[in-house]
Amino acid sequence: MLDLILRNTAQRKLRTSLTVFGIALGIFAVMVMGGMSEYFSIHIDRTLDLIDKIQVLPESGFFGGILNESQVSKVKRVPGVIDAYGLLQMPLDMESVGMFGGDFVIGLPPEKQKATLKDTKLVGGRFLVPGDGFRAVVGSNVAREFRLKVGDELEVKSKRLQRGASITHTRNFTVVGILEFTSSDYDYVIGVPLDVAQKFYEIEGTVSYIWVVPEPGADAEDLSKRIELSVEDIRALSPQQLRKQAEQALVVISLITISSAVLAAIIGGLSVMNTMLMSVSERTKEFGLMKAMGAEMKDILFITIGEAAFMGILGGIIGIAGGGAFIYYMNEYLASRGMVLFTVTPRLVLISILFATLLGMLSGSLPAYRAAKMSPMEALRYE
């Protein structure tokens, strides 16, 4: 039977090629869009794994306001808080903030840097220390984007309003350390001393958010609620709440990316159905002769669905190879600009090949049923 399936598909080279190409395009879309979804999933998950603290934000939201250092002191006095410190976050280049955020400057107390970065290690240089001036520890993607080594300088921009006009100021920061790759937000960070960042951006005494370290054994959910009740104009999010919000956003991203890919794959499936319907129509007498010679319905079904499944597998392999190559070169291109957007995982490859096979089989099931249900006499009289 298998040799018959292979021979039948090989005899119709052009039609088979066009059908396989249609499926390959659909699976290519599944790989690319699925690779983007996988990247965001892994990236968000690993970022949240590095966060074990409560995050305190302005009540109006991260981008809607700022906190002052007096609020940091108030948070520290809440029962159950063992430590709290503020961080200032700004885009590296305020004139070109991309849709995916891009690189960002984090001003943080040097003595809190290891606690902030949790288990993240250095691949070169050192961490910030108290007394550092215009010094920076950079993430792996930042180092790759700007081809930085320890001792190199990185230009940072800030925008200021003077007499109604926007003026951009720049300052070079010396790189003293480079972080390992984490596939998290830390790959895009430029860590600088908090007091230096506040002076450079001319917002002394303010921070973007506060990290809160709970006492051992303290319930983070309860503590975040106590912080909100104790300190005005803020909202506090526990690590569990941060994860829940991120997962909700990830569901939306996944629905958008995967639905568009599935639509493309279904179009490829329709081309399989069209090809198989034409094939069944052309081979009606052949199937009638086979049934007259003793072939059963299951034999006809096996041959027809087998041909559709074979084209699905072949299209899936080509689509996976093409999608994988596109993702590789696209990531290489994007990495030189400080970002990565795709990840190929074994799960994605397995889903793609199974989807291609199933798509081929389902698309070939209707033609297969039509072929199998014909009586031998009816098929032999077919013109």
SULCOR-V412809 format. One line per field, one symbol per residue. ss: DSSP state (~ for helix, > for strand, _ for the rest). phi: phi as a letter, one per 40 degrees, with the letter a starting at -180 (. if undefined). burial: # if it has 24 or more other ideal C-beta (glycine too) atoms within 12 Angstrom, else .. A space follows every 50 residues. Layout:
# SULCOR-V412809
ss=???
phi=???
burial=???
This chain:
# SULCOR-V412809
ss=_~~~~~~~~~~_~~~~~~~~~~~~~~~~~~~~~~~~~~~~~~~~~~~~~_ ___>>>>>________>>~~~~~~~~____>>>>>>>>>>>_________ ___>>>>>_~~~~~~~~____>>>>_________>>>>_~~~~~~_____ __>>>>>>>>>>__>>>>>>>>>>>>>>>_____~~~~>>>>>~~~~~~~ _____>>_>>>>>>_____~~~~~~~~~~~___>>>>_~~~~~~~~~~~~ ~~~~~~~~~~~~~~~~~~~~~~~~~~~~~~~~_~~~~~~~~~____~~~~ ~~~~~~~~~~~~~~~~~~~~~~~~~~~~~~~~~~~__________~~~~~ ~~~~~~~~~~~~~~~~~~~~~~~__~~~~~___
phi=.ccccccccccbcccccccccccdcccdcccccccccccccccccccccc bbbcbbbcdchdcbabbbccccccccccdhccaaacbbbaccbccacccb ggcacbcacdcbcccccfccbcbagbccbdgcccbabbcccccccbfcbd hcbbcbbbbbcbfgbcbcbbacbccbabcccbfacccbcbcbdccccccc cfbdgbbcabcbcccdgcccccccccccccbcfbbbbcdccccccccccc ccccccccccccccccdcccccccccccccccbdccccccccchccdccc ccccccccccccccccccccccccccccccccccccbgabbbacbdcccc ccccccccccccccccdccccccccdccccccb
burial=....#..##.....##..##########################.###.# ########...#...####.##.###.#.##.###########....... ##########.##.####.#.#..####...#.#############.#.. ...#####............#.########.#################.# #.#..#########.....#..##.###.##..######.###..#...# ..##..##..##.##############.##..##.###.##...#....# ####################.###.##..##..##..#######...##. ###.##############.###.#.#..#....
